[in-house]
Amino acid sequence: MGRLTRDQAVARLLDGIRHDMQSCSVIRELLERQFQAALRHRAAELGALAGELMPQLDAMEQRRQQRVQLVRALHGAAATMDDMLNGLPAAQRGRATADWQQLEQQVRDCKEATARNGKLMADQYTVMQRVLHGEDQLYAPD
């Protein structure tokens, strides 16, 4: 990462949050398309969507790791984003806090959509297994 001034580190961190907000919007749209493709059993489309999702998720993970490094470099090894936000000048703090809260909400929305999609696909898999292999006998006749 090289040597950054404090202002450069803060700017990089805040830019990363804004990039993550944009990525979350893209990811949420891809997750909605994934849900629709799963509903319609479009396997090829599901594969293509996974190929679009992974680079977005990988980039967000890299920015998250960078954010952790920057926060720790600026505020110590045990520092949190709250420490970072509270340490900003008042002029930056309001927008940065609002952006961070929005990002947290977007991440929660994406996690919920991911869980919804996973449940749908797991349910579909269970149905297909029943169709292919019949019902499991939970209670065998005596």
Secondary structure as UniProt FT lines:
FT   HELIX           6..39
FT   TURN            40..41
FT   HELIX           43..75
FT   TURN            77..78
FT   HELIX           81..86
FT   HELIX           90..133
//
